[in-house]
């Protein structure tokens, strides 16, 4: 049995109105007692004997976050600085680059994956979904490396590993490797641009779905194709997901075409995704149209956030800071008022928030998982708009990071790099 007593935390309790407009978030300062990873008591001046007692100093208590799209297996993070080479042949430039680069990076891939996971944990993520290359050049080595990296953080977070045929499932003839990856421990079946890369939408998606059905796993498929091409791919994937009983087990990453559709076309596509219970992950891109996040969420298509990269051969950008990402989302969609800023937190937590849409306090409750962030902020709207710092990350009632320093941080080359 493990126990934790958090003293003097700030909790959101409701909205303050002027007429019908939300003008502020009401809060209270109280204590939270955690036992065996679950919230057991919430109240004032709790005196329960506990293994650990933390005075939060009126820091805001918020649900921890989920990094839902990252590639920890192929990164420059924690290594020497290196910018990207220019793209001369679209996405094929990067694929051809990977065919040489990834085998060269194998000796440092584990160390860099560990450091990226450590960083993401320090930034408030207690769940990480990592896409992991499976291709003829590296085989399933990256699956094994990623599993080993996450094993170092057992008891500090949860994770998904997506077997990801970056070079094209059909283009690189990786069907057998994908099946092997699932046997070795990948938790989701990935895919990428069945039109642009595989050049055969129906066979690419059908083969991907076959692998998911055989392995009994869900799917997460990158689809960058825009406009009507991307929409056609979404529709075919929705049909296959419904036929295979994969409703609620399928994600479209990027889903760029949703930013191109308007009016009835967007309404119809949203209905198709909603009926198939397909969710969407986005990085909130700033170099192209952003998918209509708020519209999708309000109309039954769950949207989550990911960084995709911190720094690698695809992009030199990326911070791993999802509070910053929420702030970018808020700026992108002009969330300037208290209510819309408050509501933005849902995209980082699979919908878990202290207040519901009507301002009723719904989290934390007795029995909830004790996966928390303590943030130096007066409310979540301020945390998002002003990009306020996380002071502690708590997973299952245990402090796993404090002021950016992960407990039991990993070693690289015998040198502690916090």
Secondary structure, DSSP 8 states (H G I E B T S, - for coil): --EEEEEEEEEEEEEEEETTEEEEEEEEEEEEEEETTEEEEEESS-----SEEEE-TT-EEEE-EEEEEE-TTS--TTS--------SSTHHHHHHHHHHHHHHHHHHHHHHHHHHHHHHHHTTEEEEEEEEE-BTTTBTHHHHHHHHHHHTTTTT-EEEEEEE-TT-TTTTT-HHHHHHHHHHT--EEEEE-TTTTTS-HHHHHHHHHHHHHHHT-EEEEE----HHHHHHHHHHHHHHHHHTT-TTSEEEES-GGGGT--HHHHHHHHHHHHHTTEEEEE---SSS----HHHHHHTT--EEE--B-SSSSS-S-----HHHHHHHHHHHTT--SHHHHHHGGGGGTTT--SB-TT--B-SS-TT-B--EEEESSSSHHHHHHTT--EEEEEETTEEEEETTEETT--EETTEE--
